[in-house]
Amino acid sequence: MADGGAAEPQRKFRILDWLEVLAKLVGASAVLVVALFANSLQSRLTGVSIQSQREQAESQLRASMFTSLIGPLGGPSSSDKPMPVRLNSLGASNAHRELEPGHERFERRRNRRQR
């Protein structure tokens, strides 16, 4: 009987030891999972930040290219017309040249149908 009584507390200690080890493993695993998730989130945010900076640099480059290309077309700003008016008239003449062939074809088709 004395042996049976001594075996019961030792068995409880073994179960408690296993539970302690299991609790430590679960805790360490949880820390590892959280660290991996945080790393993944940080890499995504870094990628988004880099893409945003690239798009911003691209738009600045386009803006500077636009002003350097349009500036000479507008001529000096001391003329009688302000620059937006000169650019509008330039755009209108360009649009007229581009749309004129299509308009002429439309007029010919309309005249044929009316006959």
C-alpha positions as CSV (number, residue, x, y, z in Angstrom):
1,M,0.0,0.0,0.0
2,A,2.8,2.3,0.7
3,D,4.2,1.9,-2.8
4,G,0.8,2.6,-4.4
5,G,0.5,5.8,-2.4
6,A,3.9,7.0,-3.5
7,A,3.3,6.2,-7.1
8,E,0.2,8.5,-7.2
9,P,2.1,11.7,-6.3
10,Q,4.9,10.9,-8.6
11,R,2.4,10.3,-11.5
12,K,0.9,13.7,-10.7
13,F,4.4,15.3,-10.9
14,R,5.0,13.7,-14.3
15,I,1.7,15.0,-15.6
16,L,2.5,18.5,-14.2
17,D,5.9,18.3,-15.8
18,W,4.4,17.5,-19.2
19,L,1.8,20.2,-18.8
20,E,4.5,22.7,-17.9
21,V,6.6,21.7,-21.0
22,L,3.4,21.9,-23.2
23,A,2.6,25.4,-21.8
24,K,6.1,26.6,-22.6
25,L,5.9,25.2,-26.1
26,V,2.5,26.8,-26.7
27,G,3.8,30.2,-25.4
28,A,6.9,30.0,-27.6
29,S,4.9,29.0,-30.6
30,A,2.5,31.9,-30.1
31,V,5.4,34.3,-29.9
32,L,6.8,32.9,-33.1
33,V,3.5,33.1,-35.0
34,V,3.0,36.7,-33.9
35,A,6.6,37.6,-35.0
36,L,6.1,36.0,-38.4
37,F,2.7,37.8,-38.9
38,A,4.3,41.2,-37.9
39,N,7.2,40.6,-40.3
40,S,4.7,39.8,-43.1
41,L,2.7,42.9,-42.4
42,Q,5.8,45.1,-42.3
43,S,7.1,43.8,-45.6
44,R,3.7,44.5,-47.2
45,L,3.7,48.1,-45.8
46,T,7.3,48.6,-47.0
47,G,6.3,47.5,-50.5
48,V,3.3,49.8,-50.6
49,S,5.5,52.7,-49.3
50,I,8.1,52.1,-52.1
51,Q,5.4,51.9,-54.7
52,S,3.8,55.1,-53.5
53,Q,7.2,56.9,-53.5
54,R,7.8,55.7,-57.1
55,E,4.4,56.9,-58.3
56,Q,5.0,60.3,-56.6
57,A,8.4,60.6,-58.3
58,E,6.9,59.6,-61.7
59,S,4.2,62.3,-61.4
60,Q,6.8,64.9,-60.5
61,L,8.8,63.9,-63.5
62,R,5.8,64.1,-65.8
63,A,4.9,67.6,-64.4
64,S,8.4,68.9,-65.0
65,M,8.6,67.3,-68.4
66,F,5.2,68.9,-69.3
67,T,6.3,72.4,-68.2
68,S,9.7,72.0,-70.1
69,L,7.9,70.9,-73.2
70,I,5.0,73.4,-73.1
71,G,7.0,76.4,-72.0
72,P,8.8,76.9,-75.3
73,L,5.5,76.5,-77.2
74,G,3.8,79.2,-75.2
75,G,6.6,81.6,-75.9
76,P,7.6,84.4,-73.6
77,S,4.9,85.5,-71.1
78,S,5.3,89.2,-71.9
79,S,3.1,88.9,-75.1
80,D,-0.4,90.4,-75.4
81,K,-2.2,87.1,-74.7
82,P,-1.7,85.2,-71.5
83,M,-0.2,81.8,-71.7
84,P,-3.4,79.7,-71.2
85,V,-5.1,81.5,-74.0
86,R,-2.2,80.9,-76.3
87,L,-2.1,77.2,-75.3
88,N,-5.8,76.9,-75.9
89,S,-5.6,78.3,-79.3
90,L,-2.7,76.0,-80.1
91,G,-4.7,73.0,-78.9
92,A,-7.7,74.1,-80.8
93,S,-5.7,74.4,-84.1
94,N,-4.2,71.0,-83.4
95,A,-7.6,69.4,-82.7
96,H,-9.0,71.0,-85.9
97,R,-6.2,69.5,-88.0
98,E,-6.8,66.0,-86.4
99,L,-10.5,66.1,-86.7
100,E,-10.8,67.7,-90.1
101,P,-10.4,64.5,-92.2
102,G,-13.0,62.6,-90.2
103,H,-15.4,65.6,-90.5
104,E,-14.9,65.7,-94.3
105,R,-15.7,62.0,-94.6
106,F,-18.8,62.5,-92.5
107,E,-19.9,65.4,-94.7
108,R,-19.5,63.3,-97.8
109,R,-21.5,60.4,-96.4
110,R,-24.2,62.7,-95.3
111,N,-24.4,64.4,-98.7
112,R,-24.6,60.9,-100.4
113,R,-27.5,59.9,-98.2
114,Q,-29.4,63.1,-98.8
115,R,-29.3,62.6,-102.6
